[in-house]
Amino acid sequence: DVCDCTIRPGTVPDRWPRPPSHPVSAWRVCTPEISHTASRCSTPRRCVQRRGRQQSLEPLGDAKLRLRCANLEREVASLHSELAKAQLSISATSARLEESKRLSWQANDCRVEEAAQAAAREAELKRQVYQLEVSLSSSRVSSEALAQMANDVEEELGAEIEELKHRVRESAARAERCRLRSADLS
């Protein structure tokens, strides 16, 4: 008399009146899911083990259902744990991404600042080179002018020296003539 069908705790079809002496949860209801037994089950039967010994009023399917629920709860807890780990990993990845962005921005700022400093230094060096070139050009002009002045002075002094030498020779000649006259007169 065992109706080995699927347990549906707490439900009995209306066409199968429930005897008042047994609670609804104590009845096994046949469903088309198990065709080889559903054809032999026309009325709900008391829940018994497959060995045929009558047990408590709790259906066998209730224990299976509780076991399945416990398994599902463990799976849900495992999924929640995996979700938490994934969220932590996502948070860590997001933090690393933000840090990478910050470092990239800092590096970009440093490159911009270094480029600006290099441009300013280059401009300053160009200005100094220009000033040196101007000073060198002025010095060259001054040196050439001084050399020309020295040449002019040397030429002028040379002419004056030659003139003085000529005068000295003339004076010496006059003095010699005067001495000779004096000697003749004496």
C-alpha distance (Angstrom), angle and dihedral (degrees) to the residues before:
residue distance angle dihedral
D1 . . .
V2 3.81 . .
C3 3.79 111.4 .
D4 3.83 100.3 -155.5
C5 3.79 98.1 -162.8
T6 3.79 137.4 128.4
I7 3.80 115.6 -66.0
R8 3.76 117.4 -122.5
P9 3.83 103.8 -177.2
G10 3.76 116.8 -147.2
T11 3.79 97.1 9.2
V12 3.78 131.7 94.6
P13 3.81 121.0 169.1
D14 3.77 114.0 -106.5
R15 3.80 91.2 -122.0
W16 3.80 87.8 64.1
P17 3.80 106.4 64.4
R18 3.79 112.6 -145.7
P19 3.80 115.0 -127.8
P20 3.79 109.2 -121.5
S21 3.80 91.9 -127.9
H22 3.82 94.0 67.1
P23 3.81 128.3 56.2
V24 3.77 119.6 -124.0
S25 3.80 92.7 -112.4
A26 3.79 90.2 60.6
W27 3.77 95.1 65.4
R28 3.74 129.9 90.6
V29 3.79 115.8 -144.7
C30 3.79 122.1 -157.1
T31 3.78 117.5 -132.0
P32 3.80 131.6 -174.3
E33 3.82 89.1 -108.6
I34 3.83 89.0 89.0
S35 3.76 102.9 43.0
H36 3.82 98.7 178.6
T37 3.81 91.5 61.1
A38 3.79 101.3 28.6
S39 3.78 90.2 70.1
R40 3.82 90.3 58.5
C41 3.82 96.4 44.8
S42 3.76 113.0 81.9
T43 3.79 98.7 150.2
P44 3.79 133.8 31.4
R45 3.78 115.4 -93.7
R46 3.75 135.9 -156.7
C47 3.83 114.1 -90.1
V48 3.78 111.2 -103.3
Q49 3.77 134.2 162.2
R50 3.77 120.9 -102.2
R51 3.81 88.7 -105.5
G52 3.78 86.7 66.7
R53 3.81 96.4 -118.4
Q54 3.79 112.0 132.6
Q55 3.78 113.8 -118.4
S56 3.76 133.9 -175.6
L57 3.75 121.6 -49.2
E58 3.82 90.0 -96.8
P59 3.82 109.6 106.6
L60 3.77 119.0 -120.6
G61 3.80 88.2 -124.2
D62 3.82 91.4 61.5
A63 3.80 90.8 63.8
K64 3.78 90.5 46.4
L65 3.77 89.5 47.9
R66 3.80 92.2 49.6
L67 3.81 89.6 48.4
R68 3.77 90.4 49.7
C69 3.80 90.4 47.5
A70 3.80 90.2 50.2
N71 3.79 89.9 50.0
L72 3.77 90.2 48.4
E73 3.80 90.4 48.5
R74 3.80 89.7 51.9
E75 3.79 89.7 48.7
V76 3.80 90.3 49.1
A77 3.81 90.7 48.7
S78 3.80 89.5 48.7
L79 3.80 90.1 49.1
H80 3.80 90.1 48.6
S81 3.80 89.1 50.7
E82 3.80 91.3 49.2
L83 3.80 89.5 46.3
A84 3.80 90.8 51.5
K85 3.81 90.3 49.0
A86 3.80 90.0 48.1
Q87 3.80 90.6 49.1
L88 3.82 90.2 49.9
S89 3.79 89.7 48.7
I90 3.80 90.4 48.7
S91 3.80 90.5 48.3
A92 3.80 91.2 49.2
T93 3.80 90.8 46.9
S94 3.80 90.5 48.6
A95 3.81 90.2 49.3
R96 3.80 90.9 49.8
L97 3.80 89.6 47.6
E98 3.80 91.8 51.0
E99 3.81 90.4 47.2
S100 3.80 89.8 48.9
K101 3.81 90.1 50.2
R102 3.80 90.8 48.5
L103 3.80 92.2 49.4
S104 3.79 90.2 46.0
W105 3.80 90.4 51.8
Q106 3.81 90.6 47.6
A107 3.80 91.0 49.0
N108 3.79 90.1 48.6
D109 3.81 90.5 49.2
C110 3.81 89.6 49.3
R111 3.80 91.0 49.8
V112 3.80 91.1 49.4
E113 3.81 91.4 47.3
E114 3.80 92.1 46.8
A115 3.80 90.5 48.5
A116 3.81 90.6 50.6
Q117 3.81 91.4 48.0
A118 3.81 91.1 47.6
A119 3.81 91.0 49.9
A120 3.81 91.2 48.9
R121 3.82 91.0 47.5
E122 3.80 91.0 48.7
A123 3.81 91.1 50.3
E124 3.82 90.6 49.1
L125 3.81 91.8 49.6
K126 3.79 91.1 48.6
R127 3.80 89.7 51.1
Q128 3.80 91.4 49.9
V129 3.81 91.5 47.8
Y130 3.79 90.4 50.4
Q131 3.80 91.0 50.3
L132 3.81 90.3 49.3
E133 3.78 91.0 49.5
V134 3.80 90.6 50.1
S135 3.80 91.2 47.4
L136 3.79 91.4 47.2
S137 3.77 91.2 48.9
S138 3.79 90.4 49.1
S139 3.80 90.4 47.5
R140 3.77 90.5 49.2
V141 3.80 90.3 51.0
S142 3.79 90.3 46.6
S143 3.80 91.8 48.5
E144 3.77 91.7 49.6
A145 3.80 90.7 47.8
L146 3.81 91.4 49.2
A147 3.78 91.3 48.3
Q148 3.77 90.6 50.3
M149 3.79 90.9 48.4
A150 3.81 90.1 49.6
N151 3.77 90.5 50.6
D152 3.78 91.1 48.7
V153 3.81 91.7 48.6
E154 3.78 90.9 46.6
E155 3.77 91.1 51.2
E156 3.78 91.6 47.2
L157 3.80 92.0 47.0
G158 3.77 90.8 46.2
A159 3.77 91.0 54.2
E160 3.77 91.6 47.1
I161 3.81 91.0 48.0
E162 3.77 91.3 51.0
E163 3.79 89.1 48.3
L164 3.79 90.4 50.1
K165 3.79 91.6 47.6
H166 3.79 89.6 50.9
R167 3.79 90.7 50.3
V168 3.80 91.2 47.6
R169 3.79 90.6 52.0
E170 3.81 90.6 48.3
S171 3.80 90.7 48.4
A172 3.78 90.2 49.1
A173 3.78 91.0 49.8
R174 3.79 92.1 49.8
A175 3.77 90.6 47.6
E176 3.82 90.4 51.1
R177 3.80 91.2 50.0
C178 3.79 90.9 49.0
R179 3.80 90.7 50.7
L180 3.78 91.9 50.2
R181 3.80 91.5 50.4
S182 3.73 91.0 49.2
A183 3.78 89.9 51.6
D184 3.79 91.9 50.0
L185 3.78 92.8 49.8
S186 3.72 92.9 51.0
